[in-house]
Amino acid sequence: MSKDKLSNLKEAIEIFLKYDDPEYPTHCEHDVMYMNIDVNVVSDEDKIKLDELGFFPDTECGEGFKSFRFGSA
């Protein structure tokens, strides 16, 4: 699996949509993409898959996920 493919981003978004569809789902800053989906509601199985796709829990700033693969360039 190529780590930065658009298809990987699409797959991650499809997983996030299983849990929520927020009005403001994303934001990017300092080359980091943030997904505003509560980490606590995502299954462990989906967290593992999201990690493979480049998203991991944002333990520093909040309850969502972040990725260094899909942020601004």
URCORHU-V286830 format. One record per pair of residues at least 24 apart in sequence whose ideal C-beta (glycine too) atoms are under 8 Angstrom apart, sorted by sequence separation. I is the first residue (numbers start at 0). J is the second residue. D is the distance in whole Angstrom. If there is no record, write none. Layout:
i: (I;I)
j: (J;J)
d: (D;D)
This chain:
i: (33;38;37;38;37;38;14;18;33;36;17;33;35;36;34;33;34;14;33;34;33;34;32;14;15;31;32;14;31;31;32;30;32;10;11;14;32;31;32;30;11;29;30;10;11;28;30;11;27;28;8;27;7;7;15;3;0;2;11;7;8;3;2;3)
j: (57;62;62;63;63;64;41;45;60;63;45;61;63;64;63;63;64;45;64;65;65;66;65;48;49;65;66;49;66;67;68;67;69;48;49;52;70;70;71;70;52;70;71;52;53;70;72;54;70;71;52;71;52;53;64;53;51;53;66;68;69;68;68;69)
d: (7;5;5;7;7;7;8;8;8;6;7;8;5;6;5;6;4;5;7;7;5;8;7;6;8;5;5;6;7;6;8;7;4;8;6;8;4;5;8;4;4;7;6;6;7;8;7;5;5;8;8;5;5;7;8;8;7;6;8;8;5;5;6;7)
